[in-house]
């Protein structure tokens, strides 16, 4: 579990910084993002669209809060692996589902992709894989001493 918790800590730290940049870009003037490469790869098209907020809350802020929650759950794995693994898995799968929903919006509705968002979605997929590993590991019975 230590390796999973360490990987989770690194990924959620990077994810929090990435979401912080996306939040800053949400409020920054159009054209200030480094990732406006074309009409297809444009952070502004995605991050300034009506879909960049969920029930009035910027999606990037939801990402910051989600990363902090995943960090806490990942650290809890070190103390209570069996109980924490279920919470960690639930949070990670929820984040992955939300991420896939947002990717669908980028592809099907906006026809544009935000590179910062795609990076976040890749990290979310990695965290979900770590959560599955942690959950499986937590279910493995401890060896019985003879």
Residue pairs with C-beta under 8 A, 6 or more apart in sequence:
1 77
1 78
1 81
1 134
1 137
1 138
2 78
4 74
4 77
4 130
4 133
4 134
4 137
5 74
5 75
5 77
5 78
7 126
7 130
8 70
8 71
8 74
8 75
8 77
8 88
8 127
8 130
9 71
9 74
9 75
11 123
11 126
11 127
11 130
12 67
12 68
12 70
12 71
12 74
12 127
13 71
14 123
15 63
15 67
15 70
15 120
15 123
15 124
15 127
16 63
16 64
16 67
16 68
16 71
18 63
18 116
18 119
18 120
18 123
19 60
19 61
19 63
19 64
19 66
19 67
19 120
20 60
20 64
21 116
22 43
22 47
22 59
22 60
22 63
22 114
22 116
22 117
22 120
23 58
23 60
23 61
23 63
23 64
25 32
25 33
25 43
25 44
25 47
25 60
25 116
26 47
26 48
26 52
26 58
26 60
30 44
30 48
31 44
33 42
33 43
33 44
33 47
33 116
35 41
35 42
35 43
35 114
35 115
35 116
36 42
36 43
36 44
37 115
39 45
39 112
40 111
40 112
40 113
41 112
41 113
41 114
41 115
42 112
42 113
42 114
43 114
43 115
43 116
43 117
45 110
45 112
45 114
46 52
46 106
46 110
46 112
46 113
46 114
46 117
47 60
47 114
47 116
47 117
49 110
51 59
51 102
51 105
51 109
51 110
52 58
52 59
52 60
53 59
54 62
59 102
62 98
63 120
66 91
66 95
66 98
69 91
70 88
70 91
70 92
70 95
70 127
73 84
73 87
73 88
73 91
74 88
74 130
74 134
76 83
76 84
76 87
76 88
77 84
77 85
77 88
77 134
81 134
81 137
81 138
82 138
82 139
84 134
84 138
85 131
85 134
85 135
85 137
85 138
85 139
86 135
86 138
88 131
88 134
88 135
89 131
89 132
89 134
89 135
91 131
92 124
92 127
92 128
92 130
92 131
92 132
93 128
93 131
95 124
95 127
95 128
96 124
96 125
96 127
96 128
99 120
99 121
99 124
99 125
100 121
102 117
102 121
103 117
103 118
103 121
106 112
106 113
106 114
106 117
107 113
